[in-house]
Amino acid sequence: MAEEEAAQLEVRMLREDWHGPRPRSRTIYDAMRSYVDAVPRRPRTVQRLNRLLAVISNDAPLTAIDQDVLTQLRDRLLEPSASPATFTREIGTPLISVIKYAARQGWCPEPRLILPRASQGRTIFLMPAQAERLVAAASDRLKPLVIFLLGTGARAGEALALEWPDVDLVGRRAIFWQTKSGKRRNAELPSRVVAALAELAHREGRVFRHRRGAYAARPLGSGGQFKRAWAVAIQGAGLDPIFTPHALRHTWATWHYALNKDLLALKAEGGCASVAMVERYAKLMPAGYEAEIRRFLGDECTTVV
Protein backbone atom coordinates (compact mmCIF):
# COMPACT_ATOMS: atom_id res chain seq x y z
CA MET A 1 0.00 0.00 0.00
CA ALA A 2 2.76 2.40 0.97
CA GLU A 3 4.61 1.55 -2.23
CA GLU A 4 1.51 2.35 -4.33
CA GLU A 5 1.05 5.72 -2.61
CA ALA A 6 4.74 6.51 -3.13
CA ALA A 7 4.45 5.64 -6.81
CA GLN A 8 1.35 7.86 -7.20
CA LEU A 9 3.14 10.72 -5.46
CA GLU A 10 6.14 10.32 -7.75
CA VAL A 11 3.91 10.41 -10.83
CA ARG A 12 2.18 13.54 -9.55
CA MET A 13 5.51 15.26 -8.83
CA LEU A 14 6.82 14.40 -12.29
CA ARG A 15 3.61 15.73 -13.87
CA GLU A 16 3.90 19.01 -11.96
CA ASP A 17 7.57 19.36 -12.89
CA TRP A 18 6.57 19.08 -16.55
CA HIS A 19 3.19 20.85 -16.66
CA GLY A 20 3.31 22.95 -13.50
CA PRO A 21 1.00 22.62 -10.46
CA ARG A 22 -2.48 21.44 -11.38
CA PRO A 23 -5.04 24.13 -10.54
CA ARG A 24 -7.58 23.18 -7.93
CA SER A 25 -11.17 22.72 -8.95
CA ARG A 26 -13.05 26.00 -8.62
CA THR A 27 -16.34 26.04 -6.74
CA ILE A 28 -19.51 28.01 -7.32
CA TYR A 29 -18.60 30.03 -4.21
CA ASP A 30 -15.24 30.97 -5.75
CA ALA A 31 -16.97 32.08 -8.93
CA MET A 32 -19.68 34.11 -7.20
CA ARG A 33 -17.20 35.85 -4.94
CA SER A 34 -14.89 36.74 -7.82
CA TYR A 35 -17.87 37.84 -9.97
CA VAL A 36 -19.08 40.24 -7.26
CA ASP A 37 -15.60 41.56 -6.50
CA ALA A 38 -14.61 42.08 -10.16
CA VAL A 39 -16.84 45.12 -10.76
CA PRO A 40 -19.57 46.85 -8.74
CA ARG A 41 -22.81 44.85 -8.95
CA ARG A 42 -26.32 46.07 -8.26
CA PRO A 43 -27.52 45.29 -4.71
CA ARG A 44 -30.41 43.28 -6.15
CA THR A 45 -27.94 41.11 -8.11
CA VAL A 46 -25.94 40.41 -4.97
CA GLN A 47 -29.13 39.53 -3.09
CA ARG A 48 -30.13 37.04 -5.77
CA LEU A 49 -26.71 35.40 -5.73
CA ASN A 50 -26.73 35.11 -1.95
CA ARG A 51 -30.16 33.51 -2.16
CA LEU A 52 -28.84 30.94 -4.63
CA LEU A 53 -25.76 30.27 -2.54
CA ALA A 54 -27.95 29.55 0.48
CA VAL A 55 -29.29 26.53 -1.43
CA ILE A 56 -26.24 25.41 -3.41
CA SER A 57 -23.37 23.96 -1.38
CA ASN A 58 -20.39 26.32 -1.17
CA ASP A 59 -18.15 23.41 -2.10
CA ALA A 60 -20.09 22.50 -5.23
CA PRO A 61 -17.68 22.52 -8.19
CA LEU A 62 -18.64 24.69 -11.13
CA THR A 63 -18.83 21.62 -13.35
CA ALA A 64 -21.62 20.26 -11.13
CA ILE A 65 -23.98 23.13 -11.96
CA ASP A 66 -26.20 21.52 -14.57
CA GLN A 67 -29.83 21.54 -15.68
CA ASP A 68 -30.86 19.40 -12.70
CA VAL A 69 -29.43 22.01 -10.32
CA LEU A 70 -31.48 24.69 -12.07
CA THR A 71 -34.61 22.61 -11.59
CA GLN A 72 -33.83 22.05 -7.90
CA LEU A 73 -33.29 25.77 -7.37
CA ARG A 74 -36.62 26.54 -9.01
CA ASP A 75 -38.44 24.02 -6.83
CA ARG A 76 -36.84 25.25 -3.60
CA LEU A 77 -36.85 29.01 -4.16
CA LEU A 78 -39.98 29.75 -6.19
CA GLU A 79 -43.68 29.14 -5.85
CA PRO A 80 -45.11 26.47 -8.18
CA SER A 81 -47.06 29.18 -9.99
CA ALA A 82 -43.96 31.30 -10.71
CA SER A 83 -43.74 32.35 -14.36
CA PRO A 84 -40.85 31.52 -16.70
CA ALA A 85 -39.87 35.19 -16.60
CA THR A 86 -39.57 35.07 -12.80
CA PHE A 87 -37.47 31.90 -13.00
CA THR A 88 -35.16 33.51 -15.55
CA ARG A 89 -34.84 36.76 -13.59
CA GLU A 90 -34.36 35.31 -10.11
CA ILE A 91 -32.35 32.15 -10.87
CA GLY A 92 -31.35 31.55 -14.48
CA THR A 93 -29.82 34.86 -15.49
CA PRO A 94 -27.72 35.49 -12.35
CA LEU A 95 -26.42 31.92 -12.24
CA ILE A 96 -25.55 31.78 -15.93
CA SER A 97 -23.85 35.20 -15.70
CA VAL A 98 -21.58 33.86 -12.94
CA ILE A 99 -20.72 30.69 -14.86
CA LYS A 100 -20.01 32.64 -18.05
CA TYR A 101 -17.70 34.88 -16.03
CA ALA A 102 -15.96 31.80 -14.61
CA ALA A 103 -15.60 30.34 -18.11
CA ARG A 104 -13.83 33.51 -19.25
CA GLN A 105 -11.37 32.99 -16.39
CA GLY A 106 -10.70 29.46 -17.65
CA TRP A 107 -12.26 27.85 -14.57
CA CYS A 108 -14.93 25.83 -16.37
CA PRO A 109 -16.51 25.21 -19.78
CA GLU A 110 -19.12 27.59 -21.20
CA PRO A 111 -22.53 26.93 -19.59
CA ARG A 112 -25.03 24.84 -21.54
CA LEU A 113 -28.03 25.60 -19.36
CA ILE A 114 -31.45 26.03 -20.97
CA LEU A 115 -33.92 28.62 -19.69
CA PRO A 116 -37.66 28.47 -20.36
CA ARG A 117 -38.91 30.77 -23.07
CA ALA A 118 -41.23 33.38 -21.64
CA SER A 119 -44.20 34.38 -23.73
CA GLN A 120 -44.41 38.12 -24.29
CA GLY A 121 -47.39 39.50 -22.47
CA ARG A 122 -49.57 42.36 -23.52
CA THR A 123 -47.83 45.74 -23.36
CA ILE A 124 -49.87 48.14 -21.22
CA PHE A 125 -49.81 51.85 -22.10
CA LEU A 126 -51.96 54.94 -21.69
CA MET A 127 -53.74 56.91 -24.36
CA PRO A 128 -53.18 60.70 -24.13
CA ALA A 129 -56.64 61.32 -22.64
CA GLN A 130 -56.01 58.67 -19.96
CA ALA A 131 -52.64 60.25 -19.17
CA GLU A 132 -54.34 63.62 -18.71
CA ARG A 133 -56.82 62.09 -16.27
CA LEU A 134 -53.98 60.49 -14.32
CA VAL A 135 -52.09 63.78 -14.04
CA ALA A 136 -55.25 65.57 -12.94
CA ALA A 137 -55.95 62.96 -10.24
CA ALA A 138 -52.37 62.86 -8.91
CA SER A 139 -51.45 64.66 -5.70
CA ASP A 140 -49.40 67.84 -5.89
CA ARG A 141 -46.22 65.92 -5.01
CA LEU A 142 -46.90 63.04 -7.38
CA LYS A 143 -48.03 65.15 -10.36
CA PRO A 144 -44.59 66.39 -11.51
CA LEU A 145 -43.18 62.87 -11.18
CA VAL A 146 -45.97 61.41 -13.34
CA ILE A 147 -45.39 64.08 -15.99
CA PHE A 148 -41.65 63.42 -15.87
CA LEU A 149 -42.05 59.65 -16.30
CA LEU A 150 -44.45 60.11 -19.21
CA GLY A 151 -42.19 62.66 -20.88
CA THR A 152 -38.83 60.92 -20.49
CA GLY A 153 -39.48 57.17 -20.25
CA ALA A 154 -37.40 57.00 -17.08
CA ARG A 155 -37.78 54.03 -14.79
CA ALA A 156 -39.18 54.97 -11.38
CA GLY A 157 -35.86 54.29 -9.66
CA GLU A 158 -33.96 56.38 -12.21
CA ALA A 159 -36.29 59.34 -11.71
CA LEU A 160 -36.23 59.14 -7.91
CA ALA A 161 -32.41 59.04 -7.91
CA LEU A 162 -32.19 62.13 -10.16
CA GLU A 163 -30.49 65.14 -8.54
CA TRP A 164 -30.72 68.78 -9.50
CA PRO A 165 -27.09 69.14 -10.70
CA ASP A 166 -28.01 66.63 -13.43
CA VAL A 167 -30.97 68.66 -14.67
CA ASP A 168 -30.61 71.48 -17.20
CA LEU A 169 -33.93 73.25 -17.61
CA VAL A 170 -32.54 75.76 -20.11
CA GLY A 171 -30.94 73.06 -22.24
CA ARG A 172 -33.98 70.82 -21.65
CA ARG A 173 -31.93 67.80 -20.61
CA ALA A 174 -31.57 65.40 -17.66
CA ILE A 175 -28.80 62.88 -17.02
CA PHE A 176 -29.49 59.52 -15.39
CA TRP A 177 -26.53 57.88 -13.66
CA GLN A 178 -28.29 55.12 -11.71
CA THR A 179 -29.61 53.15 -14.66
CA LYS A 180 -30.44 49.49 -15.14
CA SER A 181 -27.43 48.99 -17.41
CA GLY A 182 -25.12 50.99 -15.17
CA LYS A 183 -24.39 53.35 -18.07
CA ARG A 184 -25.13 57.07 -18.16
CA ARG A 185 -28.18 58.05 -20.20
CA ASN A 186 -29.36 61.47 -21.33
CA ALA A 187 -33.02 62.39 -21.64
CA GLU A 188 -34.46 65.28 -23.63
CA LEU A 189 -37.14 67.11 -21.67
CA PRO A 190 -40.40 68.06 -23.43
CA SER A 191 -41.83 71.49 -22.65
CA ARG A 192 -44.41 70.16 -20.22
CA VAL A 193 -41.74 68.36 -18.22
CA VAL A 194 -39.60 71.50 -18.08
CA ALA A 195 -42.60 73.49 -16.84
CA ALA A 196 -43.44 70.89 -14.18
CA LEU A 197 -39.86 70.82 -12.86
CA ALA A 198 -39.63 74.63 -12.91
CA GLU A 199 -42.58 74.82 -10.51
CA LEU A 200 -40.81 72.74 -7.84
CA ALA A 201 -39.85 74.89 -4.84
CA HIS A 202 -36.41 73.38 -4.20
CA ARG A 203 -33.26 73.35 -6.34
CA GLU A 204 -30.90 71.12 -4.37
CA GLY A 205 -30.56 67.41 -3.69
CA ARG A 206 -33.05 64.95 -5.15
CA VAL A 207 -35.48 66.40 -7.66
CA PHE A 208 -38.47 64.34 -6.51
CA ARG A 209 -39.35 64.10 -2.83
CA HIS A 210 -42.19 63.02 -0.60
CA ARG A 211 -43.33 65.16 2.32
CA ARG A 212 -40.65 63.77 4.66
CA GLY A 213 -37.72 64.04 2.27
CA ALA A 214 -35.99 61.88 -0.34
CA TYR A 215 -37.48 58.57 -1.42
CA ALA A 216 -35.78 55.39 -0.19
CA ALA A 217 -33.72 53.35 -2.64
CA ARG A 218 -35.63 50.48 -4.27
CA PRO A 219 -35.13 48.29 -7.35
CA LEU A 220 -35.38 50.25 -10.59
CA GLY A 221 -38.88 50.41 -11.97
CA SER A 222 -40.57 49.10 -8.83
CA GLY A 223 -42.53 52.25 -8.01
CA GLY A 224 -43.01 50.91 -4.49
CA GLN A 225 -41.82 54.16 -2.98
CA PHE A 226 -45.05 55.95 -3.91
CA LYS A 227 -47.40 52.97 -4.02
CA ARG A 228 -50.17 54.55 -1.94
CA ALA A 229 -50.18 57.88 -3.79
CA TRP A 230 -50.17 56.00 -7.09
CA ALA A 231 -53.16 53.86 -6.10
CA VAL A 232 -55.12 56.97 -5.13
CA ALA A 233 -54.32 58.64 -8.45
CA ILE A 234 -55.26 55.54 -10.47
CA GLN A 235 -58.57 55.28 -8.66
CA GLY A 236 -59.26 59.00 -9.02
CA ALA A 237 -58.55 58.82 -12.75
CA GLY A 238 -60.91 55.87 -13.16
CA LEU A 239 -58.14 53.68 -14.57
CA ASP A 240 -57.66 49.94 -14.23
CA PRO A 241 -55.31 49.01 -11.34
CA ILE A 242 -53.37 46.97 -13.90
CA PHE A 243 -51.57 50.22 -14.73
CA THR A 244 -48.36 50.36 -12.67
CA PRO A 245 -45.75 53.15 -12.62
CA HIS A 246 -43.73 51.11 -15.13
CA ALA A 247 -46.65 51.41 -17.55
CA LEU A 248 -45.62 55.05 -17.93
CA ARG A 249 -42.32 53.90 -19.44
CA HIS A 250 -44.28 51.68 -21.86
CA THR A 251 -46.48 54.69 -22.64
CA TRP A 252 -43.47 56.91 -23.39
CA ALA A 253 -41.98 54.26 -25.69
CA THR A 254 -45.28 53.70 -27.50
CA TRP A 255 -45.74 57.43 -28.00
CA HIS A 256 -42.12 57.82 -29.11
CA TYR A 257 -42.54 55.30 -31.91
CA ALA A 258 -45.90 56.76 -32.90
CA LEU A 259 -44.24 60.15 -33.44
CA ASN A 260 -40.86 59.12 -34.85
CA LYS A 261 -41.17 55.60 -36.35
CA ASP A 262 -37.51 55.04 -35.39
CA LEU A 263 -36.63 51.90 -33.40
CA LEU A 264 -32.93 52.75 -33.23
CA ALA A 265 -33.65 56.14 -31.68
CA LEU A 266 -36.10 54.54 -29.26
CA LYS A 267 -33.47 51.96 -28.24
CA ALA A 268 -30.84 54.63 -27.61
CA GLU A 269 -33.05 57.12 -25.78
CA GLY A 270 -34.74 54.44 -23.71
CA GLY A 271 -31.50 52.78 -22.65
CA CYS A 272 -32.55 49.39 -24.03
CA ALA A 273 -30.08 46.60 -24.74
CA SER A 274 -31.29 45.71 -28.23
CA VAL A 275 -33.68 46.66 -31.00
CA ALA A 276 -35.56 43.42 -30.31
CA MET A 277 -36.53 44.81 -26.91
CA VAL A 278 -38.23 47.86 -28.44
CA GLU A 279 -39.92 46.11 -31.36
CA ARG A 280 -42.86 45.42 -29.05
CA TYR A 281 -43.78 49.12 -29.24
CA ALA A 282 -44.02 49.27 -33.03
CA LYS A 283 -47.57 49.79 -34.29
CA LEU A 284 -49.12 49.55 -30.81
CA MET A 285 -50.62 53.02 -31.00
CA PRO A 286 -53.56 53.51 -33.35
CA ALA A 287 -52.92 56.07 -36.08
CA GLY A 288 -54.19 59.62 -35.68
CA TYR A 289 -53.11 60.39 -32.10
CA GLU A 290 -49.87 62.22 -32.91
CA ALA A 291 -51.37 65.67 -32.34
CA GLU A 292 -52.82 64.62 -28.96
CA ILE A 293 -49.46 63.24 -27.85
CA ARG A 294 -47.69 66.47 -28.80
CA ARG A 295 -50.32 68.54 -27.00
CA PHE A 296 -49.82 66.47 -23.86
CA LEU A 297 -46.05 66.99 -24.04
CA GLY A 298 -46.44 70.68 -24.81
CA ASP A 299 -44.41 70.33 -27.99
CA GLU A 300 -47.01 70.71 -30.71
CA CYS A 301 -44.47 71.98 -33.23
CA THR A 302 -41.83 69.28 -32.69
CA THR A 303 -41.50 65.71 -33.88
CA VAL A 304 -39.27 64.41 -31.09
CA VAL A 305 -40.50 63.12 -27.72
N, C-alpha and C positions, 0 to 999 in steps of 0.2 A: 504493500500500500504506500509506504513512504517512498519507495523507488518510483512508483507511478506519479505521485505528486511532484517529486523532484524533476522528473522528465517533463511534466506539463509546465512547471515553472521555467525550465530551461527553454522550452519552445516559446513560451510567452516572452522571455527576455530577448531571445534572438529576433522574434518578430518586432519588438519595440526598437531594438537596435537598428533594424532595417527600415521599418515604416514610421518609427516614432511612437510615442505613447498612444494607445487607443482611447479616443474620447469616450467619456462615460455617457450612458444613455440619458438624454434629456427628458425631463418630466413635464407634464402640463403645468405644474407650478412654476418651474423654471421659465417656461415660455410666457406665461401670464405676467410674471414679475418683470421680465425683460421688456415685454410689450408695453406695459404701463410706464416703466422707467424710461423708455426710449424717447418718447415725446409726450407732452402734456395731453392727457385724455380727458374727455368730458366726465364729470362726476357720475352721470347716469351710466356711462360705459363701464366705469370702475365698479359701480354697484352691481351691474349685471354679471361681470366677471366674478366678483366675490360670491354672488349667489350660485353660480355654476360650480365654483371651487368648493363650496360647502357640501356639494353632492358628490363630485368627482374626488377620488383619493388624490392627495398631494403627490403621492409617489407614482401615480399612473404614468407610464411612459407615453410620449406623444404618439407613438405608433399604435397604441391601444385605443386611441380615440377614433372609433369607427361609427357606422350607421346605427349599430345596436346601442351605443352610448348615447347618441342623439335621441333615440326613442326612449331610453330610460330617463333621460333628463326631462323630456316632454311629460312623461307620465308622473314624475315626481314633483315637478315645479309648476305645472300648469293645470288648470281645470280641464276636465274632459271636453267641455264645450269651446275651448280656446280655438281661435281661428288660425289658419295657416300663417296669416300675416303676423299674429302675435307670437307664434312659435319662431318664425324667422327673426323677428325683432329682438325677442328676449333671449333666445338660445342660439339659433343657427348662425346669424350674422356675427355676433361677438366671438363665438367659438371658432368659426372658420377664419375670421380675421387674425386671431392669435396663431392658428396653425399655419396660415399663409406667411405670417411674419417669421415664425420659426423655420419654415422651409427656406425662406430667403437667407437665414443664418446658416443653412446647411445642417440643421438639427433633425430634419425629418423630410419625407417626401411631400410633394404637393398634396393637399387634402382632396379626397374624392367623395366628399359627403354630398348627399342630395337633399335639397330643401323642397318642401311642398310648394307648388305653384299657387299663389293666391289669386283668386278671381278679382278683377277690378270692379269695385263697387260703384254705385252711382255717385257722381260728383255733385255735391250740393253747393249752390250759389244763389245769390240774391239778385232779383231784378232791381233796376234803379228805384222804382216806386217803393219796393219793400225796404231798400236801404234807407230811403228818406224817412219811412215810418220808424225804423230802428233808431236812427239818429234823434228823431223827435222824442222818442220814448226814453232815451238814455238819460241818466242823471247828469248833472252839470260836470262832474268829474269824469264820468265815463265817455261823454259825448266826444271830446277831442280825440280820445284814444280810438273810438270807433271810426271816426273820420280818417284818422291817420292810417289805420289798418286797411281800410277800403281804398285809400289813395296810394298806398305804397306797396301793398302785398307783404308787409312785414309779418313774421311770426310773432305771436304774443310775447314770447320771451325776448325776442330781438327788440321790440318796441319798448318794453318795460326796462330794458337795460340801457336804452339810449340816454345819453347825457347831452346837456346843452352845448358844450364845446364842439360836439359833432353835428350840430345843426346850423345851417346857413340859410336864414330866411330870405336874405337878399338874393343869394345865388340859387335859392330854391333847391337845396340838396341836404340830405342827411346821410351819415356814414354809420353803418352797423359793423361793430367789431365782434360782438358775441353772436356769431351765426352758427347754424347747424354744421356747416362744412369747416368752420374754424377760419375761414378766409374773409377778409374785409369785403363789404359790399356797399355800393353807393345807391341811393334811391333819389330819383327826381321827385320833387314835391309839387303836386298840382296846386292851383290857386286856393282851392277850398282848404286844403291841408295847411298851407302857409297861414291863411287867415285864422284857422282854429288854433294853431300854435301861438300866433301873435297875441291872442287874447289871454293866454295863460299869464298869471300874475308873477310867477317866479322866472328867473333866468340863470339859475345855478343848479348843479347837481342833476339828478334824474329829471327828465322831461315830464314823465307821467307819474303822478303820485296819488295815493289815497289820502283820506283825511288825517291819517296818523303819520304819514311820511312815505318813504320809498317802498315799493312792492318787494316782497321776499323773492329770492331766486327760486325758480321752478324749471322743469324741463321745457325746452323751447316748444311753443305752440300749444301748451297745455291750457292756458287761459284760466287755470284754477285760482289765480290770485284775485280775480274779480268775478268769481263764479256767481255770487249772490246778486251783484249789481247787473250782471249780464242776464240772469234769469228774469229779473224784474223788467228789464228793457225788452226782452223777447216777448214776455207776456203782454206788456203794454202796447207793443207794436202789432199784436195779434198774429205773431209768427209761430210756426211749428217749433217745439223745443229741439227738434233734430238739428237746428242751426246752432253750431258751436262757434266760438271765436275763430277757430281755424277756417270756418266757412267763409270768413271775410277774405282770407288769402286766396281761396278758390274763386271768390267773386272778382277780386282784383285781376287774377290771371285770365278769367273768362272775359272780362271787359277789355283787358289789354289786347287779347287776340281779336276780339270783335272790332276794335278800332284800327289795329295795325296789321293784322294777318301776317305776323312775323314770328315764327316759333323760335328762331335763333335769338331774337331780341328778348323774347319772353324768358327763355332759358337764362340768358345773361343777367337780366334785371331782377329775375326772381331768385337767383342763386341756386338754380337746379343743376343736378349732376349731368343730365343728358337731355337731348331733344325728346327722347322717348317718354321722359317724365312729364313733359308739357304737352304732348300730343293729345292728352285727354281733354284739353281745353279747346281744341279746334272744333269749330262748328257747334259748340254747345249753345251759344246765345242765338236766339232767333234774329233774323235780319230786321233792320229798321229801328233799332234801339240806340244807334250811335249818338244821335243828338241828345237823348235823355242821359246817356252816360256822361257826355261832355258837360251837360248842365249840372249834373250832380257834382262833378269834379271842379266846376267853375272855370273850365277851360274850353269854352264853346268854339274858340277859333283855332284850337290846336288839334293835332292828330296823334299826340303822344300822351300816354297815361303817366 
